[in-house]
Amino acid sequence: MRQDSDLIGSMEIPDDLYYGIHTMRALPVGDVSSVKLNHYPEIIKTMAKIKKACAKANEQIHALDAKAAAAIVQAAEEMEQGKFNDQIFVDMYNGGGAIAINMVVNEIIANRANEILTGHKGYDKVHPNTHVNMCQSTNDVVPSAMKIVSYEAAKGLISAVKELEKALEKKAAEFKGKIKLGRTCLNDALPMTFEQEFSGYQKGIERQRVRLEKALEDWLSLTLGGTAIGTGVGTMPGYTEKLYEILKQDVNPLIRQEANLFDGMQNADSYLYLSGIVKCLAVVLSKICYDLKLMGSGPFAGFGELILPTVQAGSSIMPGKVNPAVPELMVQIAQQICGNDTTITMAVEKGELELNIADQILLKTLLDSINLLRRGIPILIHHCINGLKVNEEKTKHDAERSTALVTSYSMLHGYKQALKLALESIEKNQTVKETAIKSGRLTEEEAEKLFDPLLLTDVNLLHDLIQKFKSQRDI
């Protein structure tokens, strides 16, 4: 056991633990969930990178002893590699403005640095606050780590979205010329092709990806150097400039300091903005997956237009039943992300004066949303999109029987005459083409051209045909 002390008093710490008294006190008053900091190793890794950069900066401005700095750097590098993750289990739900997150990192690095220098844990040579946290505050370190972590997570999501775009584009090309009946309000509408349907899906996803990319353009503006409330009190001369040089070199060249540190600390609206885009992506994806469910419903009493890949049995009691498991997965992901966005909205709105005290919830919730999509999108691609097939016999039959085909007839003879044709075909249980021929309205050759479902998927072809029928137009 070793002794550690703070403003409250002293405590014995087991020798096998690298964290200290602050973390010991934080653990029981924040143990409310199964979601701990080590559930997000990317946060720990980024915190370690920041501590390493700060130690280097402080050593280079001669504020920190070279040996202590080297030990801190080594300990931070070990933390980056995940060596201490099993001891970093403070709850992601904790009060105090994320101080538990900063201090567990400070204490572990300090104890390990002392171990490197002296052979034992303790703070003889390196103290968690005096040395590891030199020129820093929880209030500028944790928000800066949040920016870096969320940036990398969003970049990963963008990569996944690009793959989805490619899959949808490939599927659209595969479905070129394959006819289907369009639907509005779930009822029969004009014909279209599956290529057109999927091109719309691809464009909708592409738009969300572009929005994500634009949101990240100025994302890496950090509050490091602002310390507690943005004034920078507690930093040593030359520290901030040197720190950003190191961060640009070691972490990301796009990193820069916030133009207004007070704004950077008071306001967390950037996370609400990014969460909104992530929610847009999730909702657009959910709409697509609802469509896939509808078009794949059946196989005997549903739309039956698409054949979705079979990935698992659909019932424990009905043999042979198959469910659209993957599209339903994406719908559930979207529902969770909408809830997460509400949490982020509330956390941003409840910022108080000089600090938003909900940093850890903002980051946890945003990462959860991004990670759900990052993991869900590849499943959607490989276990659904890539294997989609068209039930061509069914879709061709439906398109040819649609009374919406009278739209081209309406362009020649007006709405009332087209309606009469449509109602007559329904009454006689015929296609509009059959009724038009049998009633003498059109010759068989004219009807074949005018009621070709593919004609109504291409407005230019339709215009050319209407020109040929111009002499018959009596509107």
N, C-alpha and C positions, 0 to 999 in steps of 0.2 A: 504493500500500500504506500501511497505518497500523499502528502498534504498539499491542498490547494486552498486558496482563500479569495474572497471577494468582499464587496461592501456589506454583505449580509453576515458573513462569518467564514468559518473554515469547514473543510470536509475532507474525508479520506477518499482517495481515488484508487481503485484497483490498478495494479501495475501493468496489466495487459491492455488497458485502455489508453488510447492516444488522446482522446478528448479530455476536457477538464471540468472545472466546477460550473462554469456557465452552462455547458451542455447538460451536465448532471441535473441542474435545476430546471432546465427547459424541458427535458424529456417527460417528466410526469405531468406537467401542466399543459402539454400539447398532444398527449397521446390519445387522439380521438378517432383516428382512422387507420386503415391498413396502407395508406399511401404515404410513404416516407420519401425523404430526399433522395435516397439511393435508388428509388424507382426511376429517377431521371438522371442517369449518369452523365448526360451531357451538361447538366447544370454544374455538377461537381467538377467536371473537367474544365469548364469555362472559368469557374471561380478560381481554380488552381492556376490557370493561365494568367489571370489578372494579378493574383498574389505574386506570381513569379515576375511579372513585368514591373510591379510596384517595387519589389525588392531590388531588381536591377537598376531601376531609376534612382532609388534612394542611395544605392551604393555608388552610382556614377556621379551624383551630386555631393558625395561625401557626407551624407546624413546617416548612413548605415555602414557599420564595420564590414569589411570585405569578407571575412570568414563567416560572420553571421549571415550576410547576404547569400553567400555560396551555399550554406546549409539550408536556408529557406528555399532557394531555387531548387536544390536537390529534392527536398521534401515535397515541394509543389509538383515537381515532375513525377515523383512516385504517385502522388495523388491523381495526377492526370491519367496515369496508367491504370488507375482503379485499385491501387493497393489497399486503400483504407475504406472502400465503399461499404464493407460489412459493418463499419463503425459509424457510418453517417446515416443514421436513421431517425433524425428529428422529423417530426410530422410536418407535412406540407401545409397543414392547418395549424398556424401558431400566431399568437399575437406579438406585439412589440415591434412591428415594422420590419419583420424578417431578420431581426438581430440573431435569432437562433441559427439561421443558415450561415450568416457571416462568422459567428463565433465558433461554431463547430469546425469550420474550415481553419480559422485562425489557431484554435487550440491544437488541432491535430498536426498542423504544419509546425507549430512552435515546439511541441513535444518531440516530434520526429527530428527537427533541426537540432534540438538539444542532445538528442540521442546520437546524432551524427558527430557532434562536437565533443560530447563528454562521455558517451557510452551509456547514459541513462536518461530517462524522461525527466521532465521538470522544466523550470524556466530560468535556470542558472545563467544561461548565455543568451537565450532568445525568449522573449515574452510575447504572448499572442497579441496584446494590444500595443505595447511599446514598439515592437519590431515588425511583426508580421502585418499589423494593421497601420503601420506608420504612414502618415499623410492621407489616411483614408477614413471613411465612415461607412457603416452599413448602408447609409442612405445614398451613397454614390457608387458603392461597389455592386450591391445586389441589382439595382436598376440597370447598370451597365452590363452585368452578366446576362440579364434578361434580354437586352437588345441583341447581344451576340448570339445567344442560344436560339432565340426566336428567328433571327435572320437565317441561321444555318438550317433550322427546321423548315422554314418556308422555302428555302432553295431546294431542299429535298422534295418538298411537295410539288414544286414547279417541275422538277424532273419527272415525277410520276405522272403529272398532268400531260406533259409532252408525249409520254408513251401512250396515254389514253387517246390523245388527239390522233396519233399515228394509227392506232388500232381502229378508230372510228372512220378515218379517211380510207384505210385499206378495205374496211367492210363496205363502205359506200361504193367504192370502185367495183367490188365483187358483186354488189347488188344492182349494178347498172342495167337499166331496161326491165327490171323485175317490177311488175305492176302491183299496186295495192289500192285499196279504197281509202281515201282520206276520210277523217271523221272530225266533226265539230259537235260539241255537246254530246259526244259518244254516239252520234247518229251519222248515217251515211252522208258523205259529202263527195266532192270531186275526186277523180282518180289522181294518183301520184305514183312515183316510183320509190322503192326503198332507198335508192341512191339519194333522192331528194330528202327523204326523211332523215337519213343518217348524216347527210351533209349539214343539215340544221343542227343536229346533235353536236357534230364536230365544231361548228362555228360557235355554238353556245359555250362549249368547254374552252375553246381558244380564247374567248373574250375574258373569261375568268382568269386564265393564266396571264394574259397581258396586264390585267389589273393587279395581280400579285406582283409581277415584275416591276410595275411602276411604283407600287407601294414600298418596295425595297430599295429604290434608287437612293433615298436619303436616310435610310433606316439606321445606319451605324453611327449616329451622333450620340455620344455618351456623356454622362454627367460626372465621370471621374475627374477629380480636381475640385469639385464643388463641395466636398466633404458633407457636413451635416445638413445645411440648408441652402447651399449654393454660393455662399460667400467665399469658400475656399480656405476659411480659417482652419489652421492645423497643418497646412501643407508647408513644406520648406521651399525656399527660393530655388527656382529652376526645376522643381519636381514635375510640375504639370507638363511643361514643354518636353522634358526628357521622356516622361511616361508615354506620351502619345507617339513619339518617335519609335519607341520600342514596340508599342502595340501595333502600329502600322507594319512594322517589320516582322514581328513574331506571330501576330494573330490575323489581321486582315488589313490590307493597304487602304481600304475605304473608311476605316475608323477615323473619326474626327470628334472634337469636343462640341457639345451643344452650343449654339450661338448665344442662347440665354439660359444659364444654368438654373435660374429660378423657375423658368417655364418648364425645363426638363424635369425638375424635381416635383413641382406642384401638379403637373398634368400628365395623365397616362392615356390621353385620348388616342395616341398612335395605336395602342393595342386594340382599342375598340374599332378603329378603322380597319386594321388588318383582320380582326375577327369577323367584321362584317363581310369582307371579301371572301374569307374562308367559308362563311355561312352561305354566301351567294353560290359558291362552287358546290357546296354540299346540296343545296336546294335544287340547283340545275341538274345535278347528277341524280337526285332523288326523282325528279320529274321524268328524266330519261328512263330510269329503272321502273317507274310506274308504267310507262309506255311499254317497256319490254314485257312486263307482267301481263298487261292487257293483250298485247298482240300475240303473246305466247299462251294465253289462257285456253283451256280446253282439256284434252284434245278434241272432244266431241261436241261440247256444248258451249264453247267459248269462241273467241275470235279465230283462233287457230291459224294465224297468219305466219307467225314465226315459230320455229322449233328451237327451244332453248336447250343447251347441253344438260344432260342428266348428271347431277353431281352427288345426289344421295337419295335414299328412299324418302317419300313424302308423307308416309303415314305408318303408324304402328298398328293400325287395325284394318286399313284398306289396301290389300296387296296390289301392287302395280301403280299406285298413285305417285306422281312426281310433283314437287313444288318448285317455284322459282326462288330457290334459297339464296342465290347470290344477289339478285336484284333486291330482295327483301333485306338482306344484310346492309346494303347501301342506304336503303330507306331508313333503317334503324340508326345508322351512323348519322344521317342528316338530322334526325329527330334529336339525338344527343347533342349535336353541334348547335342546334337552335337553342337548346337549354343552356349550353355553355356560353353562348353569346349573351344571353340574359344575365348570367353570373358576371361576365366581364363588364357589361353595361353598369350593373349595380356597383361593382368594385371601382370603376372609373369615376362614377358619380359621387362616391363616398370619400374621395380624397379630401384631406383636411389641411387647410392652410398651406404650410411649406412642404408637405410630404403626402404621397399616397401610401397608406399603411397596408394596402392589400397586394403588395408586389407579388408575393409568393402565390396567391390565388390567381392573379392575372396570368402569371407565367404558366402555372400548372394547367389551368383551364385552356389556355390557348394552345399549349403543347398537346394536350389531350385531343383537341379538335384536329390539329394538323396531323398528329400521328395516326388518328383514326383513318383519315383520308389517305395518308401515305401508305398505310398497310392495306386499306380496303381497295384502293384503285387497282393495284396489281392483281388482286383476286378477281375483281370484276373483268379485267382484261383477259386473263388466262383461263378463267373458268366460266366465262359467259360470252363476252363480245367475240372473241376469236372463233368460237364454235357455233355462232348463230347461223341458222339456215332458214330459207324462205320456203313455206309450203305453197309452191307455185300453182298447183292445181286449184287450191282453195282461193288464193288471192285473185287469180285470173277469173274464176267463176264469179266471185263477189263483185269485181270491177265491171264485168260485162252485164251483170244484172242490175246495177245501180240505176235508179231513175235520174240521178244527177247527170247522166250522159245527155239529157235533153238540153243542157246548158248551151251546147253548140247549136242545137235546133232553135233555141230561143234567140240566138244572135241573128238568125235569118227571118224568123216569123213572129218574134215577140213572146213575151212572158205568158200571156193567156193561152196562146196556141200550144206552147211547150208544156204548160200545165195540163191541158187536155190530153196530150199525148202521154204524159206521165201517169195520170190517173187511169186512163184507158188500159195502159200496160199492166198496172197493178190489178185492176179489176179482172183482166183476162189472164193474169198470172203469166205474162209474157215479158220478154226483154223489150225495152223501148225500140230496139232495132227491129225485132220481129213485128211489133205492132205497127211501126212506121211503114214497113214493107207491105204487110197484109192489108193495111187500110188504104194503100195507094198514095200515101203522103210522099214516099221516096221510092226510087228504084232500089234493087238489091245492091247495086254498085255504089249508089249515093249513100245508102245507109251504112254500108261497110266502112266508107271513108269518114262519114260524119260522126258515127258512134264508136269509132275506134278509141278504147280507153287511153292508149298511149298518146293519141292526138291531144287529149286534154291535159297532158303533163308538160307540154311544150307550147307556150303561147305563140312562138314564131311559126311553128308548123300550123297551128290553128288559124293564125292570121292569113297564111298563104292559102289555106283551104277555103276560108271564108271569101277570099278574093275570087276564087274559081267559081264559087256559088253565088257571086254577087248579083247575077241576073235574077235569081230566085228570091232575093231579099225583098220583103213586102212590108217592112215596118214604116 
